[in-house]
Amino acid sequence: MELIDSLQDRVKSSSSSVGIMIVKVFSGLVLGLTFALIGDEVLKYGWFSFILIMVVTLATLLRLMRSWSWTHVLVFNLICVLIGLILYMYIRIAPG
């Protein structure tokens, strides 16, 4: 019985670790894609720089989020979405 309990605990912690890693990678890729698209519109660089910016942003965010829990990652994502909505409103309202 003890073996089954320890196995369940390991599976639970492993699935939680995999889940949070997937959320962190997805967040990094979305933010990297956003930065790469902004840079591409401003500087008109090629696909190599586009991919490079995505990978560098992803690696930087993964390093930054290394010790973050679910709560930290979700709050970070919420802040990013709110900043995106503010920028979207600014672009829609700005004259010209």
C-alpha positions as CSV (number, residue, x, y, z in Angstrom):
1,M,0.0,0.0,0.0
2,E,2.9,2.4,0.8
3,L,4.4,1.7,-2.6
4,I,1.2,2.7,-4.4
5,D,0.9,5.9,-2.3
6,S,4.4,6.9,-3.1
7,L,3.8,6.1,-6.8
8,Q,0.7,8.2,-6.8
9,D,2.6,11.1,-5.2
10,R,5.4,10.9,-7.8
11,V,2.9,10.8,-10.7
12,K,1.0,13.8,-9.2
13,S,4.2,15.9,-8.8
14,S,5.5,14.9,-12.2
15,S,2.3,15.8,-14.0
16,S,2.1,19.1,-12.1
17,S,5.7,19.8,-13.2
18,V,5.0,18.9,-16.8
19,G,1.9,21.0,-16.8
20,I,3.5,24.1,-15.4
21,M,6.4,23.7,-17.9
22,I,4.0,23.5,-20.8
23,V,2.3,26.7,-19.5
24,K,5.7,28.5,-19.2
25,V,6.8,27.4,-22.7
26,F,3.4,28.5,-24.1
27,S,3.7,31.9,-22.4
28,G,7.3,32.4,-23.6
29,L,6.4,31.5,-27.2
30,V,3.4,33.8,-27.2
31,L,5.5,36.7,-25.8
32,G,8.4,35.8,-28.1
33,L,6.0,35.8,-31.1
34,T,4.7,39.2,-30.1
35,F,8.1,40.7,-29.8
36,A,9.2,39.1,-33.1
37,L,6.2,40.5,-34.9
38,I,6.7,43.9,-33.5
39,G,10.4,43.9,-34.5
40,D,9.5,42.5,-38.0
41,E,7.0,45.3,-38.6
42,V,9.4,48.0,-37.4
43,L,12.7,46.7,-38.8
44,K,11.6,44.4,-41.7
45,Y,14.2,41.7,-40.9
46,G,14.2,38.2,-42.2
47,W,13.0,34.8,-40.9
48,F,16.3,34.0,-39.1
49,S,16.0,37.1,-36.9
50,F,12.4,36.4,-36.4
51,I,13.1,32.9,-35.0
52,L,16.1,34.1,-33.1
53,I,14.0,36.7,-31.2
54,M,11.4,34.1,-30.4
55,V,14.0,31.6,-29.1
56,V,15.9,34.3,-27.1
57,T,12.7,35.5,-25.5
58,L,11.6,32.0,-24.7
59,A,14.9,31.1,-23.1
60,T,15.0,34.4,-21.1
61,L,11.5,33.9,-19.8
62,L,12.1,30.2,-18.9
63,R,15.2,31.3,-17.0
64,L,13.2,34.0,-15.2
65,M,10.3,31.7,-14.4
66,R,12.5,28.8,-13.3
67,S,11.3,28.9,-9.6
68,W,7.8,30.4,-10.2
69,S,4.7,28.5,-9.1
70,W,1.4,28.2,-10.8
71,T,0.2,31.4,-9.1
72,H,3.2,33.5,-10.3
73,V,2.9,32.3,-13.9
74,L,-0.8,32.9,-14.1
75,V,-0.4,36.4,-12.6
76,F,2.4,37.1,-15.1
77,N,0.1,36.0,-17.9
78,L,-2.7,38.2,-16.6
79,I,-0.4,41.2,-16.5
80,C,0.7,40.5,-20.1
81,V,-2.9,40.3,-21.3
82,L,-3.8,43.5,-19.6
83,I,-0.8,45.3,-21.0
84,G,-1.8,44.0,-24.4
85,L,-5.3,45.2,-24.0
86,I,-4.1,48.7,-23.0
87,L,-1.8,48.8,-26.1
88,Y,-4.7,47.6,-28.3
89,M,-7.0,50.4,-26.9
90,Y,-4.2,53.0,-27.4
91,I,-3.8,51.9,-31.1
92,R,-7.5,52.0,-31.7
93,I,-8.1,55.4,-30.1
94,A,-4.9,57.2,-31.2
95,P,-5.5,59.7,-34.0
96,G,-4.0,59.0,-37.4
